[in-house]
Amino acid sequence: MKNLTHHANNFDQNSLFNVEVTDRRGTRNLICYAHDGRGYGDCQPFINKHGAMIKDSYTAEDRATSARLAIEEPVRHGDIVTLSGNTYRVHVTGDYMDAAKLIAV
């Protein structure tokens, strides 16, 4: 069971993880982050795809995050994860901004 961390802001690289997506183009990993739904009314927790960014220079933290994500096992459809102390089953929706839903178990 993987423990996901609530994504604090766009500069929070420690909470990023891979989600495995399979569609007509094949299987690949998306870089994603988890949100527990706080601040969105009665929203169900979700996993969003992290937006692509191009920088003019990359820090040691950027390179370390890329290296970590390259070897880390992805979250897959049906996996059980924890977020903010609660347990969820992952329902991958595809290569969309809302890459996966978290269903309480």
VOMIMI-655769 format. One line per field, with one value per atom (N, C-alpha, C): chain; x, y, z. Coordinates in Angstrom, 3 decimals, decimal comma, padded with zeros to 6 digits. Example, Ala and Ser with C-alpha at 12.3 -4.5 7.8 and 13.67 -1.06 7.14 Angstrom:
<nodes>
chaine [A  A  A  A  A  A]
X [013,190  012,300  013,200  012,850  013,670  012,900]
Y [-005,690  -004,500  -003,300  -002,250  -001,060  000,030]
Z [007,800  007,800  007,800  007,080  007,140  007,870]
</nodes>
This chain:
<nodes>
chaine [A  A  A  A  A  A  A  A  A  A  A  A  A  A  A  A  A  A  A  A  A  A  A  A  A  A  A  A  A  A  A  A  A  A  A  A  A  A  A  A  A  A  A  A  A  A  A  A  A  A  A  A  A  A  A  A  A  A  A  A  A  A  A  A  A  A  A  A  A  A  A  A  A  A  A  A  A  A  A  A  A  A  A  A  A  A  A  A  A  A  A  A  A  A  A  A  A  A  A  A  A  A  A  A  A  A  A  A  A  A  A  A  A  A  A  A  A  A  A  A  A  A  A  A  A  A  A  A  A  A  A  A  A  A  A  A  A  A  A  A  A  A  A  A  A  A  A  A  A  A  A  A  A  A  A  A  A  A  A  A  A  A  A  A  A  A  A  A  A  A  A  A  A  A  A  A  A  A  A  A  A  A  A  A  A  A  A  A  A  A  A  A  A  A  A  A  A  A  A  A  A  A  A  A  A  A  A  A  A  A  A  A  A  A  A  A  A  A  A  A  A  A  A  A  A  A  A  A  A  A  A  A  A  A  A  A  A  A  A  A  A  A  A  A  A  A  A  A  A  A  A  A  A  A  A  A  A  A  A  A  A  A  A  A  A  A  A  A  A  A  A  A  A  A  A  A  A  A  A  A  A  A  A  A  A  A  A  A  A  A  A  A  A  A  A  A  A  A  A  A  A  A  A  A  A  A  A  A  A  A  A  A  A  A  A]
X [000,845  000,000  000,894  000,618  001,414  000,761  001,578  001,096  001,299  000,203  000,281  000,242  000,908  000,962  000,169  -000,631  -001,408  -000,455  -000,748  000,082  -000,125  000,922  000,793  000,653  001,498  001,472  002,256  002,348  003,017  004,513  005,106  006,540  006,851  005,828  005,982  006,340  007,625  008,078  008,087  008,073  008,134  006,854  005,741  004,467  004,129  004,995  004,742  004,979  004,211  004,357  003,857  004,127  003,698  002,368  001,541  000,315  000,405  000,206  000,266  -001,068  -000,985  -002,166  -001,994  -003,040  -003,045  -004,220  -003,935  -004,985  -004,563  -005,203  -004,922  -003,482  -002,819  -001,435  -000,421  -000,905  000,005  -000,034  000,979  001,080  002,220  001,953  002,974  002,656  003,608  003,419  003,184  002,230  001,981  002,512  003,104  003,518  002,295  001,948  000,706  000,913  -000,156  -000,193  -001,587  -001,692  -002,967  -003,499  -004,819  -005,492  -006,614  -006,709  -007,715  -009,088  -009,260  -010,563  -010,840  -009,982  -010,186  -010,118  -011,014  -011,034  -011,865  -012,441  -013,268  -014,708  -015,170  -016,528  -016,625  -017,590  -017,815  -017,119  -015,952  -015,249  -014,654  -014,733  -014,096  -012,596  -011,726  -010,283  -009,964  -008,917  -008,605  -007,106  -006,719  -005,331  -005,333  -004,539  -004,422  -003,065  -003,064  -001,804  -001,063  000,231  001,058  001,367  001,203  001,463  002,937  003,216  004,602  005,145  006,402  007,061  008,437  008,807  010,142  010,833  012,052  012,823  014,093  014,665  015,940  017,117  016,913  017,938  017,241  017,796  017,209  018,069  017,411  018,112  018,435  019,231  019,542  018,258  017,322  016,042  015,238  015,254  014,568  015,141  016,466  017,113  016,870  016,859  016,598  015,161  014,221  012,825  012,682  013,307  013,252  013,855  014,973  015,629  014,741  014,120  013,229  012,040  011,413  010,246  010,594  011,824  012,245  012,323  012,601  012,750  011,588  010,726  009,618  008,507  007,941  006,808  005,593  004,860  003,691  002,486  001,564  000,261  -000,547  -001,237  -001,990  -003,475  -004,286  -005,726  -005,984  -006,797  -007,132  -006,235  -005,111  -004,225  -004,934  -004,513  -005,000  -003,940  -004,349  -003,434  -004,020  -003,166  -003,646  -003,345  -004,236  -004,076  -004,729  -003,980  -004,488  -005,119  -004,517  -004,986  -006,167  -006,677  -007,801  -007,326  -008,045  -007,673  -008,599  -008,002  -008,749  -008,295  -009,196  -008,870  -008,740  -007,712  -007,446  -008,257  -008,962  -009,693  -009,090  -008,194  -007,530  -008,532  -008,692  -009,642  -008,972  -007,657  -006,942  -005,983  -005,493  -004,520  -005,266  -005,852  -006,606  -006,055  -006,477  -006,038  -006,416  -007,638  -008,049  -007,764  -006,515  -006,016  -006,642  -007,063  -007,624  -008,534  -009,484  -010,355  -009,910  -010,145  -009,857  -011,189  -011,461  -012,719  -012,470  -013,196  -013,022  -013,326  -012,499  -012,746  -013,004]
Y [-001,170  000,000  001,238  002,145  003,357  004,488  005,270  006,425  007,676  008,304  009,525  010,728  011,793  013,021  014,096  014,832  015,946  016,953  017,355  018,288  019,704  020,301  021,613  022,756  022,753  023,816  023,353  024,206  023,832  023,580  024,005  023,829  022,621  021,883  020,724  019,495  019,218  018,093  016,777  016,845  015,624  014,805  015,434  014,712  014,143  014,324  013,806  012,298  011,611  010,169  009,804  008,583  008,095  007,360  007,524  006,738  006,045  004,723  003,958  004,066  004,440  004,592  003,702  002,957  002,133  002,559  002,876  003,217  002,729  003,195  002,711  002,998  003,951  004,269  003,437  002,601  001,763  002,093  001,629  001,850  002,808  003,781  004,766  005,319  006,040  006,645  008,143  008,650  010,080  010,566  011,733  012,339  013,039  012,665  013,140  013,593  014,177  014,534  014,237  014,056  013,736  014,959  015,084  016,156  015,529  015,887  015,262  015,909  016,902  017,518  018,727  018,980  020,159  021,423  022,340  023,595  023,534  022,378  022,212  021,849  022,300  021,977  020,537  019,815  018,420  017,479  017,834  017,107  015,797  014,787  013,495  013,654  013,010  013,073  012,594  013,155  012,847  012,889  012,379  012,438  013,213  014,282  015,111  014,915  015,074  015,036  016,353  016,254  017,440  018,089  019,378  020,092  020,112  020,138  020,196  021,607  021,687  022,988  022,911  023,963  024,082  025,210  024,961  025,953  026,281  027,423  027,752  027,094  026,680  025,915  025,020  023,823  022,845  022,710  022,681  022,591  021,137  020,955  019,602  018,902  019,650  019,066  018,584  019,347  018,937  017,623  017,535  016,329  015,131  015,381  014,304  013,791  014,690  014,287  013,455  013,877  013,114  011,725  011,632  010,343  009,445  010,013  009,238  008,696  009,553  009,131  008,086  008,114  007,153  005,724  005,559  004,219  003,805  004,742  004,471  003,667  002,700  001,925  002,845  002,766  003,634  003,128  004,023  003,660  003,126  002,002  001,359  001,280  001,081  000,917  -000,229  000,028  -000,992  -001,014  -000,291  -000,248  000,389  -000,016  000,579  001,567  002,813  003,865  004,550  005,269  006,106  007,560  008,436  009,885  010,561  011,368  012,089  011,139  009,955  009,001  008,147  008,335  007,551  006,596  005,485  004,456  004,517  004,412  004,528  003,475  003,137  002,321  003,283  003,098  003,983  003,519  004,460  004,199  005,119  004,574  005,372  005,649  006,926  007,321  007,461  007,714  007,824  008,991  009,295  010,381  011,713  012,101  013,342  014,136  015,390  016,203  015,519  014,972  014,207  012,739  012,361  011,043  009,881  010,111  009,010  009,552  008,709  009,008  008,137  008,627  007,856  007,474  006,178  005,654  005,116  005,618  005,182  003,692  003,002  001,578  001,360]
Z [000,000  000,000  000,000  -000,908  -001,039  -000,257  000,435  001,180  000,323  -000,088  -000,883  000,035  -000,374  000,392  -000,329  000,431  -000,129  -000,773  -001,992  -002,763  -002,234  -001,676  -001,033  -002,041  -003,086  -004,094  -005,323  -006,322  -007,577  -007,427  -006,323  -006,117  -005,230  -004,827  -003,952  -004,783  -004,938  -005,753  -004,983  -003,654  -002,843  -002,921  -003,268  -003,293  -004,679  -005,659  -007,005  -007,057  -007,898  -008,079  -009,470  -009,888  -011,205  -011,100  -012,134  -012,289  -013,641  -013,640  -014,880  -015,619  -016,897  -017,746  -018,967  -019,303  -020,508  -021,375  -022,624  -023,583  -024,960  -026,003  -027,362  -027,804  -027,140  -027,484  -026,710  -025,795  -025,023  -023,542  -022,822  -021,382  -021,106  -020,256  -019,883  -018,494  -017,931  -016,618  -016,763  -015,981  -015,893  -014,558  -014,532  -013,267  -012,697  -011,454  -010,862  -009,420  -008,874  -007,464  -006,925  -005,614  -004,971  -004,242  -004,240  -003,512  -002,702  -001,444  -000,575  -000,671  -001,523  -001,728  -000,847  000,146  001,004  000,156  000,417  -000,323  -001,591  -001,880  -003,077  -002,705  -001,556  -001,126  -000,696  -001,241  -000,888  -001,861  -002,308  -003,365  -002,861  -003,697  -003,446  -003,707  -002,920  -003,179  -004,598  -005,188  -006,578  -006,826  -007,998  -008,462  -009,769  -009,821  -011,022  -011,680  -012,993  -013,745  -013,490  -013,245  -013,020  -014,361  -014,451  -015,698  -016,058  -017,343  -017,822  -017,650  -017,259  -017,113  -017,764  -018,424  -018,989  -018,243  -017,803  -017,064  -017,838  -017,553  -018,198  -017,482  -016,226  -015,512  -014,489  -014,302  -013,401  -012,151  -010,999  -009,721  -009,404  -008,373  -007,905  -007,455  -006,863  -006,443  -007,650  -008,746  -009,982  -010,505  -010,553  -011,054  -010,126  -008,813  -007,852  -007,990  -008,214  -008,405  -009,667  -010,752  -012,002  -011,823  -011,124  -010,886  -010,021  -008,989  -008,114  -008,896  -009,715  -010,484  -011,545  -012,039  -013,068  -012,524  -011,231  -010,658  -009,763  -009,418  -008,506  -009,192  -008,471  -008,982  -009,104  -010,215  -010,372  -009,576  -009,322  -008,781  -009,959  -009,755  -010,835  -010,493  -011,521  -011,344  -010,374  -009,357  -008,369  -007,143  -007,165  -006,005  -004,812  -003,622  -002,383  -001,912  -001,613  -001,170  000,061  000,776  001,869  001,534  001,972  001,800  002,991  003,703  004,886  005,903  006,069  007,067  006,644  005,435  004,928  003,842  003,685  002,717  001,509  000,318  -000,931  -001,936  -002,860  -004,026  -005,206  -006,024  -007,165  -008,371  -008,990  -010,239  -011,310  -012,136  -013,178  -014,292  -014,642  -015,687  -017,044  -017,077  -018,344  -018,357  -019,542  -019,724  -019,817  -018,692  -018,581  -017,418  -017,294  -016,164  -014,850  -014,784  -013,611  -013,884  -013,682  -014,104  -013,343  -012,096  -011,306  -010,218  -009,822  -008,688  -007,522  -006,327  -005,117  -004,491  -004,426  -003,898  -002,499  -001,509  -000,121  000,011  000,818  001,068  002,554]
</nodes>
